Amino acid sequence: MKLVIIFGPQAVGKMTVGQELEKLTGLKLFHNHMTIELVSHFFDYGSPAGKRLVGLFREEIFEEVAKSDLPGLIFTYVWAFDLPSDREYVEHIRRIFESQGGEVFYVELEADLEERLIRNRDPHRLLHKASKRNLARSERDLLQTMEKHRLNSLDGEIGEANYIKINNTACSPDEVARIIQERFQL
């Protein structure tokens, strides 16, 4: 069982890289908006009910996949490094998979702001993330979140052996997926 956590700021390309990595490895992609979009039909993601439901769905999926005979899972996440609760959440997910004998891989993506703003409007992104289709709101959220939180790690902050940081500003999603596959022998 392998868990690949792809993290980075909004519109950095986590889902798209995850889709390409899924094609290469056969690991199932569970991008963070799969639960957000489901729940946001009923409750705003930022509301207590929305956050609780997203958390419950994700927890159940992690638990079941970790116990299954699937080869693994790719999960995408926006990790705010200034929030201890985000680190605790990532550690919690890691423990779920490691308790079942799984191996965890950390992939951090970073890209220039200008490129992220372009990607935020990409039709492929909008197809899979209905909550991002209000472009003015989505762009405002991207910029405000960047101002409020630190969304990429500092040098040496991630001490895991199975870790890679990739600046994918000028890389295609399939190039990044191949780098990940080769680095971790997936």
N, C-alpha and C positions, 0 to 999 in steps of 0.2 A: 504494500500500500504506500503510495506516494501522495503527499500533499504539496502542491506548489502554490505559495501565496504570492501573488503579484500585487504590489502596492505602489502608490504614488499619487500625486495630485489629480484633480479632475481633468479629464480630457488629455491625459498623458498617453493614452493608448492601451490601457490595461485590458479592456474587454477584447479589443481587436487582436492584440498580441496573444491573449488567451485563446481566442478562436483559432489562430494559426497553430499555436502549440497543441491544441486539442487534435487538430488534423495530423500533426506529426507524431504524436505520442499515444493517442487513443485515450488519454485521461479526459474525464468529463469536465467541462467548464461550468462553473457556478459563479457567474459574475454578480457583483453585489446588487445590481439593479433588478435581478430576477425577483428578489423578495421585495425590494423597494417599490417596484411597479405594481406588484400584486397588492400590497397593502395600501398603497396610495390611492387605489380605487375607492377605498373606504375611509382612510384616515391619512392626514398629512404626515409625511415621514418624520417631521420634526416634533410631532405631538407625542405625548407620553404613550398613548395607545398605539400609534404608528411604530415607535421605536420598540415597544414591548413585543408587538406581533412580528416585526422583522427579526428581532432577536430569537424569538421562539421558533420560527420557521428555519432559520439558519442553524440553530442548535440541533434541531431534530434531523436535519439533512446531514450535518457533520457526523452526528452519532451513528446514523444508519450507514452512511458511506464508509466510515472507519471500520465498522463491523462486517461490511460486505466483502464479496469476492471481486469487486471492481479493482482495476489496477491502480486507481487513484483519482484525485480531484485537483482541479485548478480553481483557486478562489481569488477574486479581486477585491481590493479593499483600499479605501482612502484612510491612511494612517496619519493621525495628527501626533507628531512626536512630542509636542508640548503637553499632551494630555496623558497622564499616567494610566487612565482607564483604557486608552487605546492599546498601549503596550500590554496591559493585563489581558485584554481581549485576545490579542494575537497569541499570547502565551497560553491562554485557555484553549484556543483552537489547536495549538501545537500539542498540548497534553492529551486532548481527545484522540488524536491520531497516533501519537507515540504510545499511548496506553494499549493500543491494539497492535503494536509492533510496526507502526508506520514510520516513514522517513519524511522529514519536512524540509522543504527548500524555499528560500526567500529570494524573491526577485524584485528589486526596486527599480522603477522607471523614473526618469526625469527628462524634461524637455523645456526648451525656452518658452516663455510666456506667449510670445507672438505665435508660435506654432500651436500651442495649446488652445489659443483663442480661435485659430482656424479649424482645428480638429473639433472644437465644441460645436461647430456648425455643420459638420460632415453628415450627409444624408444617412450613411451607415450607422453612425452613432444614434441619430434621431430615430431611426427605424426600431432600434432595440431599447430605447430609453424615452418613452413617451413624456416623462416628467421633464425632460430637457428641451422639449419642442418650443416652449416659450423662450425664445433665444435671448431676449433682453433679461429676463429673470435668471436664466441659466448662466449668462455671462456675468451678471451682477453677483450671483452666488459664488462663481469661480473666483472672482477678484476679491470678494469679501472674505471668503474662506482662506485665501492665500495671505491676506493681511492679518487675519486673526490667528492663524495656526501655522506651524512649521510642518510642511507636508513632505519634506525629504529629509533624510538622516544627515547627520554630521559625519565627517570622516571618523571611522572607528566606532561609531555608535552601535552598529549592528555587529555583534561579535560572533555570530553563528558561522560555523565552518561552511555550511551549505548556503552561501549568500553571494549574490552578484548584484551590482548596481550598473545600470546601463543608461546612458544618455541616448535616447532614441529620437532626438530632434530631427536628424537627417537620415534615419533608418526606416526601412519599410517594416511592417509588422512581421512578415515572414522571415526577414533577416534577423530580427530580434528573437523570434521563436527558435530559429536554428541555433543562435548563440546559446540560448537557455538549454535547449536539448543537448547540445554538444557538451556544455560545461558540466551538466549534471548527469549525463549519460542516460537520458530519459527515453 
